[in-house]
Each structure stands twice: as C-alpha cells, then as structure tokens.
Amino acid sequence: MTNQRHTDIAVDTASHCSSADQRPRVMARQYSYPANSSDPTGVFNTLDAKSRNVLANFFREGYFTDKSCINSNNVDKFLAISRQLHHKQLQTECETFIRNNRLCRRLSLAPRLENEASRYQLMFTRDGTDRTSLGVHLYDCRCNFQKTCRVPELSGVGSGFAVCCLQDNNCDAPHVYVSGGGKCSGDVYHCDIVMNKRKKCSKKLVKGRSRHCMTCVQNKLYVLGGQCSKGETIRTVEEFTPKRHSWKTVGNLEIGVHSATTVVHGNNIYVLGGILDNGKETAVVQMFDPNTRSCKLLASLPFAVSGAQAVVFKEKIFVTCGNGRLVTYDPASSQHEVCTNMPECCKNFAMFAEKEGIFFAGGKIRNDDNALKTVYVYSPENCTWHVTDRDLSSPLSVYGNCSVEIPAEYGLVPFG
C-alpha cells in the first residue's frame, strides 16, 4: 500500500472520510458524478456493490487484482474519489485506463459569429518525399475550412526554424515571419498575408541560430536563445521593428538555452525550459521584459522540458512537458500545478487556444512513425479532454505553427 493521505474508505459504507481540497487533475470525459464533491464517501455510496468491493480491495492490496475491475462505468467515480483523497496511485490507474480507452467526449465547435475575424492556425509541415519542401496547412476550426499548400519561397528554410505572426491586434494586417534553422542560418523570410507575397528579407539576424524562440510583443518581433553553428547555446535577444526593418541585439537571457518554448503574458516574454550547454534539459522559467530589456529567473516548472509548446488561457500559461504531461503556470504567483496527461503522448503537434479551451492538433506518436489527424481540446474549467468534430483532413507532423487573424472585411484566405 502506498503512503497516501486519507485512504480510509471502508468496505462498508458507514465509515466517514474527511474531505480534502480539490485539485484540478482529472482527465477525459464529463463526469457522471460531480467531480468537486467534498464527500468521497458519498461518491463511494453511489457505486454498485461489485465496484465498492473492487475499490475496497484496491485500498487494502494497493493494486487492482484484475485489470477488468476498472471499467467505463466506474472509472469516473474512482477518479473523483482519488482526487478528493489525493491518492496518486488510484488516480494514475484511472488516467491510464481512460487514456488507453480514449474515453473523450465528442465536442461540437460553435460556428463563427457574424463579422467575427477569421482565425487560422498555420501549421508548417514537410513533404515526406521531399524534405526540402516546406508547406503550410491552414486550419479554421470555426468553419471547418482546411487547405494545404506548398510554399516554394521557403524551400531554403532548414530544420529548427522558428515562426511567428507579427500582428498587434486583429484589426492589423498579419505578417508571418520565419527565421533561422538549418546550419544556424541568419535568414529571415517574410510572408505578407494580405498581398499574398513571400520573400527572403535583405536583413538577416545579427547572430544566426536554430532551435530558438520567436514571438511578437507590441508590434515588434523578438528572437531569444537558440543554438549556434558550433553547437553552443545562445543567450542573446534580438529585436525587429517593421519601421526600422532590421535586427539588433537588445539583451540577454540569464541562462542560454535552445529548444525552449516561449509565450507572451502581460507584454513580458516567458521562456520555459530548453536544453543547456551541457546537453541536459532544464525546468527553468525566464522572463524577458522588452521595455526594460532585462531578464530574470522565476520559479521552475515541475519537470525539465525541451521541444515543448505553451499557450495563455485565461491569465495562466499551459505548457506541455513531454511524456504527455500538461502543466499550468501562474505568472502572478510563479506557482505551477500538474494538470492531466494528454490522450496521446506525441511530439510535433500544434497547440493553440480558442474559447472552448486549449487545442492540440496532429502530431507524431513518440517511438512511432505514425502521425495523427485528431484534434483534441482540453477544458481547464472542468479538467476534461474532448475530441472535436473537426479532425485534420490528413495526419500531420507539425514543425512550427502560429495563429493568424483576418479581419472580416478583408475576406481573404492566407496563402490563397
């Protein structure tokens, strides 16, 4: 029996178990029993006699004697009890069952409102037969519009590139930039979405790099960290403004990292995780302030992570941390909390936020050559996973992605 708090649910239903604070760590579908109940004994009493005996035996033995003991009829209630008791072993057993059986509720996405800006997720992919050919898959979850197109102007972009949309708000015309990659190139490519033009920029990065971060703050682009041609990590931060149309070094990270992920929150740039000069992953969180051009270290993530992705949803940062783990990070308190595992443990997927929650599209299953076409949504409010009714048109491995908003009055499709 593992050492857990409050594991004293008896075989009979007469015993009382004290309540514990709820933590949002539940995965999968909508609950048949309220997940926020403060009385685990109440949940226990709603189980059928067989399931009550199964759970009582689990607490005595520390494991399920038969894998068929846990099923789709009792897993929600078992999981609700595990949350209230903070019983990690039972929670793990339930999440493993849910994950293996893909018990995700189907979610129908609401259509776009009238005069609402079109929002496309641009997913950069490579052709399986021609690795030099970079393509873009457009995904609009509101109208189920999808399109894949090759972009020959980006054929010189190597692996480890970064992509970002320069757009201060959805009233501005969007401009997509692709930087670095390959043999630590300093090349930068500009895609004018409105004019439908793509070209290599005349101004290169001050320092060529790959596996770096790139993001937009107040209509300026920033590249942070990365790896140089000699394999060393880079600390410098560079800034690009459309009016100046050139790059300049404006600061340094506290710790040089490559293969990190970045997100903007409150006009500050958060760089999460990455790989250090010694080749080891780190859990460090760094915050770069573009106004003061200074950087500081914050509380670390619970797991070391590289090649991750992050988005902001309702003032919190959500980060994928490898092995299918999802973590929420609160910039206001620098506190983190482990959420729930993703339904599929994969890499090279697109991650973005919409009003329903956090979307995960495509991806390549780890230790497998198969790519996915399923689009999942994680709802932070009730800690559940859903499968959308709008899958990708084909399985995709995604090597870079960004969101683009097109004002309704423009009436155009990117890369049309």
Secondary structure, DSSP 8 states (H G I E B T S, - for coil): ----SS----SSS--------------SS--SS-TT-S-HHHHHHHS-HHHHHHHHHHHHHSS-SSGGGS-TTTHHHHHHHHHHHT-HHHHHHHHHHHHHHT--EEE------TT--EEEEEEEEE-SS-TT-EEEEEEETTTTEEEEEE-GGGTT--TT-EEEEE-SSTTS--EEEEE--TTT---EEEEETTTTEEEE-SS--SS--BS-EEEEETTEEEEE--B-TTS-B--EEEEEETTTTEEEEEEE-SS--BS-EEEEETTEEEEE--B-TTS-BB--EEEEETTTTEEEEE---SS-BSS--EEEETTEEEEE-STT-EEEEETTTTEEEE----SS-EES-EEEEETTEEEEE--EETTSS-BB--EEEEETTTTEEEEES---SS-B--SEEEEEEE-TTT---TT-
